[in-house]
Amino acid sequence: MSSSASLPRSHLPESWTALQRHADETIRRLHLSQLLQDAERCAAFRVQYRDLLLDYSRQRATPETLTLLLQLAEEMRLEQKVHAMFRGERINVTEDRSVMHVALRAPRDANDHLPPTAHIPVEALQEVHRVLDAIHHFSEQVRGGRDWLGATGQPLTDVVSIGIGGSYLGPEFVYEALRNDAQAAQAARGRRLRFLANVDPVDVTRALDGLRPETTLVVVVSKTFTTAETMLNARTLKQWIVGALGERAVAQHMVAVSTNTEAVAAFGIDPQRGMFGFWDWVGGRYSVCSAVGLVPLSLHYGFAVMQQFLAGAHAMDVHFVGERDGRRNLPVLYGLWGVWNATFLGYPTRALLPYSQALLKLAPHIQQVDMESNGKRVRLDGRDLWTADATGVVNFGEPGTNGQHSFYQLMHQGRVVPADFIGFRRSQTPRTVPGYPVSNHDELMSNFFAQPDALAVGKSAEQLRAEGVPESLIPHKVFAGNRPSSSLLCTVLDAFTLGGLLALFEHRTCVEGFIWGLNSFDQWGVELGKVLAKRVRQELQQRRDKSGDAVSAAFNASTRALLQSYLEKDV
Ligand SMILES: O=P(O)(O)OC[C@H]1O[C@H](O)[C@H](O)[C@@H](O)[C@@H]1O
């Protein structure tokens, strides 16, 4: 099937082969328990940016590894590619588009503090701020409860944000992360924000539970405004509004976020009054800082909170493009270790482990950012990947400590899963229990510090014997260790820090993609399933209209039998 199989693989970069050799000849012979004895190495493998402390001493690596990875970055022209992205070059070659999500959070004067070769196009900055100003104005009108009211004259206190994929995951991630931030929570008092993503009617029921059309504003978020799930959910909620308040209520109760003005108008929303635009140079999964996130989240948390979020993301952008020493650049380091673990050590997964309940939607969001971006089979020029491991990994995760009671067993004694630990010095909502030796947050964080060492250092048979463990149990209780992780320590999860974290993860994905030489910004792999679903939809419609007929012979025997069973009336 491989259409590109006829194309020869392009030459491997020199440092690539050097890294392969280094992994085989040096690193595979070393154990993290030894490496962690080296205080000098530990100090060198720690870097601080603002209040963020990244410790990567638990990567299976020596200083030479990092030197070689930085050489690879140079050979792959990482810096030039990052600057080209900021400059708005059309680096998404298969769609002939620029990739400028960094413009979404750039202040008007951003270019004053960006390197000249990374200046963001001025027109993009102007466009961004035109839309941000409109969102600011609109969100204050609605939140103020006077200038933008519902059809019956009541303030719109509740918002349902309809969208899927990139038009949903990022906004929900941010919503959850700030729910217990003091300033955000204060601003959201008396308001509710719900997300409706799945086309499953159960999701509609859940999203609307307890809401009333009179006080609800529906935001339809879709870059293309053609996504089947979103369009059906939008029609469903339109019916809910119109059924209760009449056709004319749509203008007060529904707004859209999209790049497709015609489709928004055709749906019945006036683009002049009720549409917030963005641009084809914002990929869905990189769109949370555009109107996609800013409209629902400003309605809920207020524009001021969201401005801090944008400022945090921008500060990370400036660090990413401005810090030329790769050893001090957080996204570069994150990306290099990602490449190292996936490609040179051959680990096909990674775990995202925030020790923060507020980051419960980090993993689902980053799954899309990373796996839709880097889950590719060919390089930019259409040739096969350099090696089967030179592509994105499976991301998954769960907040600690919950994950510890679930899949950590596999991480400790089963497969090796490189992990990203994220922790905070302070809780959003501190608590203490009189008589308990530590605060609740210290209890949580005890695990954040313990788990990386359990993974890295492990526990030997000798140690177990010394503890008197019966011989028959020793093999079961041994921890081989040598399992890599990084630890990121931040101060407190507020809007600014959250923006920085988002940008850090977005940029990691870009760094990895730039080094692997693939296109992180298209997603052709999602198309085939959509086309097939369309055919099934037609078939279901026809069979429901003319029951009794056999399912079309165009489907294979397996699908035919499944469809037949689905359509069976008497089951
Ligand atoms: O925003 P929309 O156009 O509705 O797209 C929603 C999502 O669906 C597509 O299938 C893509 O896989 C995603 O990248 C996108 O975010």
The ligand as a MOL file (V3000), in Angstrom:
LIG
                    3D

  0  0  0     0  0            999 V3000
M  V30 BEGIN CTAB
M  V30 COUNTS 16 16 0 0 0
M  V30 BEGIN ATOM
M  V30 1 O -13.3000 23.3170 14.1890 0
M  V30 2 P -13.8250 22.3090 13.2310 0
M  V30 3 O -13.6680 22.7540 11.7980 0
M  V30 4 O -15.2560 21.9660 13.5460 0
M  V30 5 O -12.9730 21.0100 13.3740 0
M  V30 6 C -12.9790 20.2140 14.5140 0
M  V30 7 C -11.9290 19.1340 14.4530 0
M  V30 8 O -12.2640 18.1910 13.4650 0
M  V30 9 C -11.3350 17.7480 12.5000 0
M  V30 10 O -11.7250 16.4840 12.0830 0
M  V30 11 C -9.8960 17.7100 12.9150 0
M  V30 12 O -9.4410 16.4190 13.1470 0
M  V30 13 C -9.5710 18.5460 14.1110 0
M  V30 14 O -8.2810 19.0370 13.9420 0
M  V30 15 C -10.5440 19.6760 14.2890 0
M  V30 16 O -10.1460 20.4190 15.4010 0
M  V30 END ATOM
M  V30 BEGIN BOND
M  V30 1 2 1 2
M  V30 2 1 2 3
M  V30 3 1 2 4
M  V30 4 1 2 5
M  V30 5 1 5 6
M  V30 6 1 6 7
M  V30 7 1 7 8
M  V30 8 1 7 15
M  V30 9 1 8 9
M  V30 10 1 9 10
M  V30 11 1 9 11
M  V30 12 1 11 12
M  V30 13 1 11 13
M  V30 14 1 13 14
M  V30 15 1 13 15
M  V30 16 1 15 16
M  V30 END BOND
M  V30 END CTAB
M  END
